[in-house]
Amino acid sequence: MAVLQITFKSTLTLLTLFFVTFSFSQTTIIDAQSQYPVSYATVSFNNGNGLFANDEGEFTFTRQLYPDIDTLYISALGYKELKIATLNLPKIIPMQTETNALDEVLISAKIDRKFKVEDIKPYLDDDYYHCWLPTIESEIAVYFNNADEALKKITKVHFPVTLESKDWEKRKRSNADKKPFSTLFKVKFYNNENGYPGKELIYKTLVVRATEKGGDAVVFDVSEEDIFIPENGVFVSLQVLGYTDENGKLLSNKKYKEIKSRDGSVVKIPTNFRPLLPFTDEISENRTFIKRVFVNGNKWTRFEKGSDFQSTLLQNGLNNYGMGLTYNVYKD
């Protein structure tokens, strides 16, 4: 009985220390004018790693978690980037709006005329070896061509996912129990700038939550956003933010692992997040682009052979993420 009591006290002490350490480590990013939180802001460590604030602009940073980080670089769409020291990190970080960016926001009138609904079906695949396992630093964008001059409004985006079986031996059975996950993604829409993703089309943060209960395609309804496909096409992207709790709240879990190499140095490896994203060889063009948000100057690279990516997917000819779209084509 005495042993049990000591164990309980030790556990309670550890939990208390954990609570003390992290309950006073939360920082909130807000809009300097409105005082509202800046949701899902990017917090870069400028060393190839970083994290994201949650929907309330909150993120957790402590010297215990990140002992080698002395400066944070904070950015968000429509705001001036901030550079701030981690020593005596304030509880509240205000961000100033980027006037030039806000001036470009377009207000679209509601279109009240007949339209036809068209679909670009997603490419589904349940083969684990045909999939990309996303990390916190990855953003994947897919290009959709605009075939004619008709006005087109995007209403839904279809993100294919591959569900993993709990039991590997039963992975080929359609009724096998699936591994649970709850992951939050940021969804962005870009114009076509010389064949690469350019400026974002809307100045609003859009997020979608994916779980194993949603099936093999996550359907994201954007019909209220008035997103029209530009004349030279559109890029739609998916960027993992991290795991959530059962209510969809972004968790402040550490976004990379530290592995000690043979020479004693520590290598930081980005954490992988489920679900798996299936790639396909059924699209002839190389229309998938990838960037690492915290490295390489946040620049886009086409996902193709000869690029910076050393991927078994490319070796097997799987060069595109098979995203789908639903859109309205308006009649004259």
N, C-alpha and C positions, 0 to 999 in steps of 0.2 A: 504493500500500500504506500509505503514511504517513497519507493522508487517512482510510482505513478505520480505522486504529488510533486516530486522534483521535476519530472518530465513535463508536467502541466505548467509549473512555474517557469521553467526554461522556455517553453513554447510561448507562454504569455509575454515574457520579457522580450523575446525576439519580435513578436507581433507588435508590441509597444514601440520598440525601436524603429521598426519598419514604418509604422504610422507616423511617428515623430519626424522621420527622415523625409517622407514623401508628402505629408499633409501641409508642409510649409514650403514646398518646392514648385508649386504650380504657378505658372505665369499666364496672364491673359492679354491677348492682343486686341486692341480696340481701334475703332475709327476716331481720329482726333476730334472731328467736328461733331458727329452724332453720338459718340460714346457707345455705339453699338459694337458688339464683337465682330472681328474679322474672321469669318468661318474658314477653316481648312487652309490657313496660310502656310506657306512653305518655310521651314526653318532649316537652313543649310549650315553645316559645320565647315564648309569650304575644304573638306578633305576627302570628298567622295561619298560622304554620308550625311544624314540629316533625318528630319522627322516632320510631321504635320500637326498643326493645331486641330482641335476638334470643332464641332459645330458652334461651340460657344467661345471660340478663339483661345482655348486653353491648351497648354502643353506642359509637360513635366520635364524639367532639366535640373539635375543635381551634379555636383562634383563627384559624388559616389558613382553615379551612372556613367558619366562622361569625364573622367579625370584629365584627359589630354586636350580638351576643347576650351579655348579661351575667348573665342569670338563667334557670334551667331550672325547669320545673314538672313534677314526675314523679308519675304516677298509675297505679294498677293496681287491679283489682277485689279488694276485701277488704282494702285498705291505706289508711292515711292519706296524703293528698297531701303531697308535699314541695316546698318552694321552696328552691333552692340556687344560690349564686353560681357563675359559671363560672370566676372567678379562683381559681387553685389548686384546680381541681376534683379531688376525691379519686378514687382508683382504685376504692374500694369505697364504695357508697352503701347503707346499711341502711334498710329500710322497716318501719315498725311496723304490725301488723295492726289493722284497724278492728273492734273487738269487737262493736259493734252489728250490723255486716254479717254477721259470722261466726255470730252467734246465730240468724240467720234461715235458715241452711242446713237443709234438710229431708232426712232420711234416709228413702228410700222402700224399702218391702219389695218383694222380687221377686214379681211376679204370675204365678201358675202356673194359668192357666185358658185356655180356648179363645178364639181371636180370629180375626177376618177381616182380611186385608190390603187396604187401600184406597190408591189413588193419586190425587194431583192432578198431572196431567201438566204439565211445564214448557212454556212457549211458546217455540219455537225460531224463529230468523230469521237468514238469512245475508246480509241487506242491510246493508251497512256504515253506510248513512245512517239506519238505525233503531236505532243503538246509542249507549250511554253509554260514554265512555272514562274510566274511573275515575282519580282522583288519590289521593295519600296521605292527603288530608284528608277524603275522602268515606266515609260509611257509608250503605248502602242497606238499608232494612228493609221487608219485605212482610208485610201482615196476612193471617192465615188465620182465617176464622170457624169457630166450633164449632157445628155444625148441631143437635146434640141432646145429651142427657145421658149418652150412652155414654162410658165411659172410653177415651181414645185416647192411645197412646204413639207419638211420632215415632221412626221408625227410620232414615229416609234423607232428605236434602235434595238437591234437584236444582237446580243452578245453571246456567242456559243461558248459553252463550258463543258468540260468532261468531268463527270462525277466518278469518284473513286470508291470502290467497294471496300467495306470494312475487312472482309476476308479475301486475301489475294487469290486463293484457290477458287473462289466463286466469282471472280471479276468479270467473267464473260456471261454471267447470268443477268438478265435484265431486271429480275426481281430481287437481286442481292441487296442487302442493306448498305447504304452509302455512308461514307465518312462525313460527319457533320462539319460545317464551317459557316461563318458569318463574316463576310468581308465587305468593306466599303470601298467603292471606286469613285473617282472623280471623272466626269464625262465632259469633253470639250469639243468644240466645233471650230475649224480653221478654214480660212480661205486658201486658195491655191496660189502660191507665190513662187513662180518659176519652177513648178513641179514639186515643191516642198510645202509642208504646212507653214502658213504665214501668220497673219493676225487672227485673233479669236473673233468669232462672229457675234457673240453675245457677252456682255459684261455682267455675267451672273454665274455664281458657283452652282453647278449641278452635280449631285451625287446620287448613286444608286447602290443599293445593298444586294448582295448575292448570297444565297444560302443553298444548301443541297435540296431544299424543298421546292425550289423553283424550276426543277427540271434541267434539261440540257441546253437551254437558251434563256438568258435573262432578258426580259422585254422591258425596255425603259420608255415610258410614255413622255414625250416632250411636245405634245400637241398644243399646249398652252403657251409655248415659248416663242412662237412665230419665227422659226428658223427656216429661212428660204435658201435653196441651193443656188449659189452664185453661177454665173454664166460658164465659168471655166472649172466647175466642179467644187467638191467640198471634201475636207478631211474630218473624220470623226475619230476621237481618241478615247482610250481607256487607261486610267492611271490608278494603281492600287494605293489606297491610303493606309490600310491596316485592318486588323480584326476588330469586331465590335462585340458589345455585350448582347444579351438576348433582346434588348430594346432598340438595337441599332446604334448605340452610342459608341463612338470611336474609342478604343482602349489605348492607353499610353504605354503599350509594350515596346521594348527595345527593338530597334529596327535593324540591327546587325549583330552578328556573333563575332567574338574575338577568339581567334585560334592562334596558339603559339607555334611558330615554325621551328625547324631544327636548329637554326642559329640563335634562337631565343627571342627573336623579334615577334611582335604581335601583328597578325594580319586580320583586318576587319572584313568579314564576309556578309553581304546584305542578306537579311532574312527572307526566305521564300514564303509566299502567302498563297493558300488555296483560294479559288479553284484553279485547276489546270485550264489553259486556253488552247484549244485545238487549232493547228495550222493545216493548210490544205495545199495540194499540188494541182487542183482543178481550176486554178485561175492562171491564165497564161502571162499576164503582166505582173511586174513587181510593183504592187500598189501598197505594200505595207512598209511603214516607216517606224523607227524606234529611236528613242533618245533616253539617255540616263540623266535624270533630272539634276543630280548633284555633281555630275562630272562632265568633262568634255565641253564646258561652256554651255551646257543645256542645248546642244545642237542636235538636229535631226539627222539620221542616217537611214538610207534606204536599206531594207532588209533583203540582201541579195549576196550572192557569191562575189568575193573580191572586196567586200566591205570590211568594217572593223569587227564584225561578229564571227566568232569561231563557233558555229552551232551545228550540232548533228541534224537539226531540222533542215538547214540549207544543204547539207551533204546528201540528204534524202529527197531533195527537190521540194520540200515543204516551205515555200517562201512567202505565204500569205496567211494572215489571220482572217478567217472567214466570217467577218461581221456582216449583218444584214440590215436593211432599212425598209420602213414603210413610209410612203409619202403621198401627198395629194397632188395631182396634176390638174391645175385649174384650166377651165375652158375659156376661150375668148368671149 
